[in-house]
Amino acid sequence: MKFCILMGSPRREGNTAAVLRPFLEECAAMEVETETIWLYDKKIDPCLGCGTCQDRLKELGCVQEDDFEEIFRSMAACDALIFATPIYSWYCTPPMKVLMDRAIYAGVKNYGRERGPKLLEGRRAATLTTCGYPPERGADLWEEGVRRWCRHGNVEYLGILCRRDWGGTEPFLNEDREQAARDFAQALRMAIRAEEL
Ligand SMILES: Cc1cc2nc3c(=O)[nH]c(=O)nc-3n(C[C@H](O)[C@H](O)[C@H](O)COP(=O)(O)O)c2cc1C
């Protein structure tokens, strides 16, 4: 089993990275393979909406030459995508949004002369999120966006783990949060295992 973690925080030592760490440790303990892609290290240009990809049915078919295709290959080769992001303006961070735009457009051949495949079909997705507001008001729009992104791409949505940044002097990660991240990793693995049995 393999998880592809799309890491959308610009902060290597930030809150999202702090929750991701025990999540990854638990994956390793369960022998779930992981690949973490730090999106701020990558060149992912915005979708131009040119539509060229829609008539290129057997490939991703994007006209832009950047890191998108390589990232998409990792996305297509895993069992579950983990969208790890802080909330910025009630949604994910910019490189994550750009990646999702490109993946849901070039990856779903609905709008060309003839309909083609959904290239991420059969994958699953979950999100690991941190935000400043209470999660139900900070991450609700983002979660709904991920749900719809998944539905459009025939990707199964598995759930969210969101923890709030209180902004105080206490460390973001405490024992409870660390355990929640480990439990989330276990729950995702169990959900996938149950489907495969
Ligand atoms: C530019 C910016 C925009 C933000 N927008 C929101 C927001 O709309 N809603 C929210 O709940 N928190 C918002 N936050 C708070 C962050 O989501 C929160 O501090 C998060 O834990 C930061 O994660 P990081 O340390 O991984 O960067 C924002 C923070 C920044 C820097």
The ligand as an SDF file (V2000), in Angstrom:
LIG
                    3D

 31 33  0  0  0  0  0  0  0  0999 V2000
   -1.8820   33.7960    4.5610 C   0  0  0  0  0  0  0  0  0  0  0  0
   -2.6340   33.0450    5.6260 C   0  0  0  0  0  0  0  0  0  0  0  0
   -4.0010   32.8810    5.4830 C   0  0  0  0  0  0  0  0  0  0  0  0
   -4.7220   32.1800    6.4520 C   0  0  0  0  0  0  0  0  0  0  0  0
   -6.0800   32.0180    6.2820 N   0  0  0  0  0  0  0  0  0  0  0  0
   -6.7860   31.3090    7.1930 C   0  0  0  0  0  0  0  0  0  0  0  0
   -8.1910   31.0930    7.0050 C   0  0  0  0  0  0  0  0  0  0  0  0
   -8.7980   31.5340    6.0510 O   0  0  0  0  0  0  0  0  0  0  0  0
   -8.8510   30.3770    7.9390 N   0  0  0  0  0  0  0  0  0  0  0  0
   -8.2270   29.8090    9.0090 C   0  0  0  0  0  0  0  0  0  0  0  0
   -8.8740   29.1380    9.7960 O   0  0  0  0  0  0  0  0  0  0  0  0
   -6.8750   29.9920    9.1980 N   0  0  0  0  0  0  0  0  0  0  0  0
   -6.1550   30.7110    8.3300 C   0  0  0  0  0  0  0  0  0  0  0  0
   -4.7900   30.8780    8.5040 N   0  0  0  0  0  0  0  0  0  0  0  0
   -4.1120   30.2190    9.6600 C   0  0  0  0  0  0  0  0  0  0  0  0
   -3.3470   28.9610    9.2460 C   0  0  0  0  0  0  0  0  0  0  0  0
   -4.1790   28.0760    8.5430 O   0  0  0  0  0  0  0  0  0  0  0  0
   -2.7970   28.2190   10.4720 C   0  0  0  0  0  0  0  0  0  0  0  0
   -1.9950   29.0730   11.2330 O   0  0  0  0  0  0  0  0  0  0  0  0
   -2.0210   26.9750   10.0690 C   0  0  0  0  0  0  0  0  0  0  0  0
   -1.8870   26.1180   11.1890 O   0  0  0  0  0  0  0  0  0  0  0  0
   -0.6320   27.2810    9.5070 C   0  0  0  0  0  0  0  0  0  0  0  0
   -0.0160   26.0700    9.1410 O   0  0  0  0  0  0  0  0  0  0  0  0
    1.5440   25.9330    8.7750 P   0  0  0  0  0  0  0  0  0  0  0  0
    2.3070   26.1850   10.0450 O   0  0  0  0  0  0  0  0  0  0  0  0
    1.7060   24.5660    8.2510 O   0  0  0  0  0  0  0  0  0  0  0  0
    1.8190   26.9910    7.7470 O   0  0  0  0  0  0  0  0  0  0  0  0
   -4.0580   31.6140    7.5790 C   0  0  0  0  0  0  0  0  0  0  0  0
   -2.6670   31.7930    7.6970 C   0  0  0  0  0  0  0  0  0  0  0  0
   -1.9600   32.4950    6.7470 C   0  0  0  0  0  0  0  0  0  0  0  0
   -0.4530   32.6710    6.8970 C   0  0  0  0  0  0  0  0  0  0  0  0
  1  2  1  0
  2  3  1  0
  2 30  2  0
  3  4  2  0
  4  5  1  0
  4 28  1  0
  5  6  2  0
  6  7  1  0
  6 13  1  0
  7  8  2  0
  7  9  1  0
  9 10  1  0
 10 11  2  0
 10 12  1  0
 12 13  2  0
 13 14  1  0
 14 15  1  0
 14 28  1  0
 15 16  1  0
 16 17  1  0
 16 18  1  0
 18 19  1  0
 18 20  1  0
 20 21  1  0
 20 22  1  0
 22 23  1  0
 23 24  1  0
 24 25  2  0
 24 26  1  0
 24 27  1  0
 28 29  2  0
 29 30  1  0
 30 31  1  0
M  END
$$$$
